[in-house]
């Protein structure tokens, strides 16, 4: 009897399964009292370490060289911090028919966070796009988001974000920007070590996010917010996010073409301009939403998995496009195996 054929790769990212397991652990064994204080402190330190590693891995010269592609970076920033928020505001009409107010606040917050770094680079490389541009675009978006996301949250979410203040902005800068700059400053001495041990440090990256998820969902359990979510509402949220992702993928690709970008740049714009960062969004939500952070980040967690699955398929299709002209290949190939790209 012939054995059934099993897929070579799971359709769900194993890391998403780890995230869901962490949510389940927080539901069964939430951190309370002194344990909650320890968990919050550990998650804060873990995120600071995460952004220190981002800063230490990014080549300063590569970042400065990337400024020459200022039109590309402005396009990605416009997708991330202009078009996404506009679509999020348009979704306000779905309340309360499809989305509850708390879920809508989480959806709108999702539209405000910066782009990813790792997956943008990985998918751009897979699709034979402009890898250096993806590295710089994701990094610039993350840095800009440290200031832009809290300001947009204050303007568009108001009291839903727990009441924005200069203190919350200072906490985000202290937790994200300062470690990134410190990593840049020490890159000369620690960069080689990070490249040689990128696999081990990748576990540090992901473990940091799992700690933040556990702390946020533990706080949500203590606040008793899960009675606000039902299965039909989650289904409606997934449908809305699928439409949101499809619109951004189409607009970033065809819009970049209308702006005169070549194929390699269009690939980088599409994969950097259509994504949202779980690593940056989680710590920001914990500061801005407080006890409501677990419900606020739920749309972001679902969107994160969706974008990985869809973009993995899309990147493989893009890789089958006709070969690039020699001039464009020369632009991409020298950095396609850059240590920074491999490290992410």
C-alpha positions as CSV (number, residue, x, y, z in Angstrom):
1,X,0.0,0.0,0.0
2,X,1.4,3.3,-1.0
3,X,1.9,5.9,1.8
4,X,0.2,9.2,1.4
5,X,2.4,12.0,0.2
6,X,3.3,14.5,2.9
7,X,4.1,18.1,2.1
8,X,7.8,19.1,2.4
9,X,6.8,22.1,4.5
10,X,4.0,22.8,6.9
11,X,1.5,25.3,5.5
12,X,1.7,27.1,8.9
13,X,5.0,28.6,10.1
14,X,6.2,26.6,13.1
15,X,6.9,29.9,14.8
16,X,3.2,30.8,14.6
17,X,2.5,27.5,16.3
18,X,4.9,28.6,19.0
19,X,3.1,31.9,19.3
20,X,-0.2,30.1,19.6
21,X,1.3,27.8,22.2
22,X,2.5,30.8,24.2
23,X,-1.0,32.3,24.1
24,X,-2.4,28.9,25.3
25,X,0.2,28.9,28.2
26,X,-0.8,32.4,29.2
27,X,-4.5,31.3,29.2
28,X,-3.8,28.3,31.4
29,X,-1.0,29.7,33.6
30,X,-1.0,33.5,33.4
31,X,1.6,35.4,35.3
32,X,0.1,37.2,38.2
33,X,1.3,39.4,41.0
34,X,5.1,39.3,41.4
35,X,5.4,36.8,38.6
36,X,3.7,39.4,36.2
37,X,6.2,42.0,37.3
38,X,9.1,39.7,36.5
39,X,7.6,38.7,33.2
40,X,7.1,42.3,32.2
41,X,10.7,43.2,33.1
42,X,12.0,40.2,31.2
43,X,10.0,41.0,28.1
44,X,11.2,44.6,28.2
45,X,14.8,43.5,28.4
46,X,14.3,40.9,25.7
47,X,12.9,43.5,23.2
48,X,15.8,45.8,24.0
49,X,18.2,43.0,23.2
50,X,16.3,42.3,20.0
51,X,16.7,45.8,18.7
52,X,20.3,45.9,19.8
53,X,20.9,42.9,17.6
54,X,19.1,44.6,14.7
55,X,21.4,47.6,15.1
56,X,24.5,45.5,15.4
57,X,23.7,43.5,12.2
58,X,22.9,46.5,9.9
59,X,25.9,47.8,8.1
60,X,26.2,51.6,8.6
61,X,27.8,52.0,5.2
62,X,25.1,49.9,3.6
63,X,22.4,52.1,5.3
64,X,24.1,55.3,4.0
65,X,24.4,53.8,0.5
66,X,20.7,53.0,0.6
67,X,19.9,56.6,1.0
68,X,20.6,57.0,-2.8
69,X,17.3,55.1,-3.3
70,X,15.3,57.8,-1.5
71,X,12.4,57.5,-3.9
72,X,12.1,53.8,-3.1
73,X,12.2,54.4,0.6
74,X,9.7,57.2,0.5
75,X,7.4,54.9,-1.5
76,X,7.7,52.2,1.2
77,X,7.1,54.7,3.9
78,X,4.0,56.0,2.1
79,X,2.6,52.5,1.9
80,X,3.4,51.8,5.5
81,X,2.4,55.0,7.3
82,X,-0.1,56.6,4.8
83,X,-1.9,54.1,2.7
84,X,-2.2,51.5,5.4
85,X,-3.7,54.0,8.0
86,X,-6.1,55.3,5.4
87,X,-7.4,51.8,4.7
88,X,-7.6,51.2,8.5
89,X,-9.7,54.3,8.8
90,X,-12.0,53.2,6.0
91,X,-12.6,49.9,7.9
92,X,-14.3,52.0,10.6
93,X,-17.5,51.4,8.6
94,X,-17.3,47.7,9.5
95,X,-18.1,48.5,13.2
96,X,-20.2,47.0,14.7
97,X,-21.5,44.9,11.8
98,X,-18.4,42.8,11.4
99,X,-15.9,44.0,14.0
100,X,-16.3,45.0,17.6
101,X,-14.7,48.3,18.7
102,X,-11.8,46.6,20.5
103,X,-11.0,44.4,17.4
104,X,-11.3,47.5,15.2
105,X,-8.8,49.3,17.5
106,X,-6.4,46.4,17.1
107,X,-6.9,46.4,13.3
108,X,-6.2,50.1,13.1
109,X,-3.1,49.7,15.3
110,X,-2.0,47.0,12.9
111,X,-2.1,49.6,10.1
112,X,0.1,52.0,12.1
113,X,3.1,49.8,12.9
114,X,6.3,49.7,10.8
115,X,7.3,47.2,8.2
116,X,9.3,44.0,8.9
117,X,13.0,43.6,8.4
118,X,13.7,39.8,8.2
119,X,10.8,38.6,6.0
120,X,11.1,41.6,3.7
121,X,14.7,40.7,3.0
122,X,14.0,36.9,2.8
123,X,11.2,37.2,0.3
124,X,12.9,39.9,-1.8
125,X,16.0,37.7,-2.1
126,X,13.8,34.7,-3.0
127,X,12.0,36.7,-5.7
128,X,15.4,38.0,-7.1
129,X,14.6,41.6,-6.1
130,X,16.7,44.5,-4.8
131,X,18.0,43.0,-1.6
132,X,20.0,46.0,-0.4
133,X,16.9,48.2,-0.9
134,X,14.8,45.8,1.2
135,X,17.4,45.8,4.0
136,X,17.4,49.6,4.1
137,X,13.7,50.0,3.6
138,X,12.8,47.6,6.4
139,X,15.4,49.2,8.8
140,X,14.3,52.8,7.9
141,X,10.7,51.9,8.4
142,X,11.4,50.3,11.9
143,X,13.3,53.4,13.0
144,X,10.7,55.8,11.7
145,X,8.0,53.8,13.3
146,X,9.5,54.3,16.8
147,X,8.3,58.0,16.5
148,X,5.6,57.8,13.8
149,X,3.5,54.9,15.2
150,X,2.9,56.4,18.7
151,X,2.0,59.8,17.1
152,X,-0.4,58.2,14.7
153,X,-1.9,56.1,17.5
154,X,-2.4,59.3,19.5
155,X,-4.1,61.0,16.6
156,X,-6.2,58.1,15.3
157,X,-6.8,55.9,18.3
158,X,-7.0,58.5,21.0
159,X,-8.2,57.1,24.3
160,X,-8.4,53.5,22.8
161,X,-4.6,53.5,23.0
162,X,-4.7,54.1,26.8
163,X,-4.1,57.8,26.5
164,X,-0.9,58.8,24.6
165,X,1.7,60.8,26.5
166,X,5.3,61.9,26.2
167,X,6.1,59.3,28.8
168,X,4.8,56.5,26.6
169,X,6.9,57.9,23.7
170,X,10.0,58.1,25.9
171,X,9.4,54.5,26.9
172,X,9.2,53.3,23.3
173,X,12.3,55.3,22.3
174,X,14.2,54.0,25.4
175,X,13.2,50.4,24.7
176,X,13.7,50.3,20.9
177,X,15.7,53.2,19.5
178,X,18.4,53.5,22.1
179,X,19.4,49.7,21.9
180,X,19.4,50.0,18.1
181,X,21.8,52.9,18.2
182,X,23.9,51.1,20.8
183,X,24.1,48.1,18.5
184,X,25.2,50.4,15.6
185,X,27.9,51.9,17.8
186,X,29.3,48.5,18.8
187,X,28.9,46.8,15.5
188,X,32.6,47.1,14.7
189,X,33.4,44.8,17.6
190,X,30.4,42.4,17.7
191,X,29.2,42.3,14.1
192,X,31.5,39.4,13.1
193,X,30.4,37.4,16.1
194,X,26.7,37.9,15.3
195,X,27.2,36.7,11.7
196,X,29.1,33.6,12.8
197,X,26.3,32.7,15.3
198,X,23.3,33.9,13.4
199,X,21.4,30.6,13.9
200,X,21.7,30.7,17.7
201,X,20.9,34.4,17.8
202,X,17.8,33.8,15.7
203,X,16.4,31.8,18.6
204,X,17.1,34.9,20.8
205,X,15.1,37.0,18.3
206,X,12.1,34.7,18.4
207,X,12.3,34.0,22.1
208,X,12.1,37.7,22.8
209,X,8.9,38.0,21.0
210,X,7.4,35.0,22.7
211,X,8.2,36.6,26.1
212,X,6.4,39.8,25.1
213,X,3.4,37.7,23.9
214,X,3.2,35.8,27.2
215,X,3.4,39.0,29.3
216,X,0.7,40.7,27.2
217,X,-1.7,37.8,27.1
218,X,-1.2,37.2,30.8
219,X,-2.2,40.8,31.5
220,X,-5.2,40.2,29.3
221,X,-6.3,37.1,31.2
222,X,-5.9,39.0,34.5
223,X,-8.1,41.8,33.1
224,X,-10.7,39.3,31.8
225,X,-11.0,40.7,28.3
226,X,-11.4,37.4,26.3
227,X,-15.2,37.4,26.7
228,X,-15.2,40.2,24.1
229,X,-14.1,37.8,21.3
230,X,-16.3,35.2,19.5
231,X,-15.5,32.8,16.7
232,X,-17.7,34.6,14.1
233,X,-15.9,37.8,15.0
234,X,-12.5,36.2,14.5
235,X,-13.7,34.9,11.1
236,X,-14.8,38.3,10.1
237,X,-11.5,39.8,11.2
238,X,-9.5,37.3,9.1
239,X,-11.7,38.1,6.1
240,X,-11.1,41.8,6.5
241,X,-7.3,41.3,6.9
242,X,-7.2,39.1,3.8
243,X,-8.8,42.0,1.8
244,X,-6.3,44.5,3.4
245,X,-3.3,42.4,2.5
246,X,-4.6,41.8,-1.1
247,X,-5.1,45.5,-1.6
248,X,-1.6,46.4,-0.3
249,X,0.1,43.7,-2.4
250,X,-1.7,45.0,-5.6
251,X,-1.2,48.7,-4.9
252,X,2.5,48.4,-3.9
253,X,3.3,46.3,-7.0
254,X,1.3,48.2,-9.7
255,X,1.7,51.6,-8.0
256,X,5.5,51.1,-8.0
257,X,5.3,50.3,-11.7
258,X,3.4,53.4,-12.4
259,X,6.0,55.4,-10.6
260,X,8.7,54.1,-13.0
261,X,10.5,51.6,-10.8
262,X,12.2,48.6,-12.4
263,X,11.3,45.0,-11.5
264,X,14.0,44.5,-8.8
265,X,12.8,47.7,-7.0
266,X,9.2,46.8,-7.4
267,X,9.8,43.5,-5.7
268,X,11.5,45.2,-2.7
269,X,8.6,47.8,-2.5
270,X,6.0,45.1,-2.7
271,X,7.5,42.9,0.1
272,X,8.5,45.8,2.3
273,X,5.5,48.0,1.8
274,X,2.8,45.3,2.4
275,X,4.1,43.9,5.7
276,X,3.7,44.8,9.4
277,X,6.3,44.0,12.1
278,X,5.3,41.8,15.0
279,X,8.6,42.5,16.7
280,X,8.1,46.2,16.7
281,X,4.3,46.2,17.2
282,X,4.2,44.0,20.3
283,X,6.3,46.2,22.6
284,X,4.6,49.3,21.3
285,X,1.2,47.8,22.0
286,X,2.2,46.8,25.6
287,X,3.2,50.5,26.3
288,X,0.2,52.1,24.5
289,X,-2.6,49.8,25.4
290,X,-1.6,48.4,28.8
291,X,-3.9,45.6,30.0
292,X,-5.8,45.7,26.7
293,X,-2.6,44.9,24.7
294,X,-3.4,41.2,24.3
295,X,-6.6,42.0,22.4
296,X,-5.0,44.9,20.5
297,X,-2.2,42.7,19.1
298,X,-4.5,39.8,18.1
299,X,-5.1,41.3,14.6
300,X,-1.4,41.9,14.2
301,X,-0.6,38.3,15.1
302,X,-3.2,37.0,12.6
303,X,-2.0,39.3,9.9
304,X,1.6,38.3,10.5
305,X,0.9,34.7,9.8
306,X,-1.2,35.6,6.7
307,X,1.5,37.8,5.2
308,X,4.1,35.0,5.6
309,X,2.0,32.4,3.9
310,X,0.8,34.6,1.1
311,X,4.2,36.3,0.4
312,X,6.0,32.9,0.4
313,X,3.8,31.8,-2.4
314,X,4.1,35.1,-4.2
315,X,7.9,35.2,-3.9
316,X,8.2,31.8,-5.5
317,X,6.1,33.0,-8.4
318,X,8.1,36.2,-8.8
319,X,11.3,34.0,-8.9
320,X,10.0,32.4,-12.1
321,X,9.8,35.8,-13.9
322,X,12.0,36.1,-17.0
323,X,15.6,36.7,-16.3
324,X,16.6,40.3,-15.6
325,X,18.8,42.3,-17.9
326,X,22.5,42.1,-17.1
327,X,22.6,45.6,-15.6
328,X,19.9,44.7,-13.2
329,X,21.4,41.4,-12.2
330,X,24.6,43.1,-11.4
331,X,22.7,45.4,-9.1
332,X,21.2,42.6,-7.1
333,X,23.7,39.7,-7.1
334,X,26.7,41.2,-5.2
335,X,24.6,41.7,-2.1
336,X,22.2,38.8,-2.4
337,X,24.5,36.8,-0.1
338,X,25.5,39.7,2.1
339,X,26.1,38.7,5.7
340,X,23.5,41.1,6.9
341,X,20.9,39.5,4.6
342,X,21.9,36.0,5.7
343,X,21.8,37.0,9.3
344,X,18.2,38.1,9.0
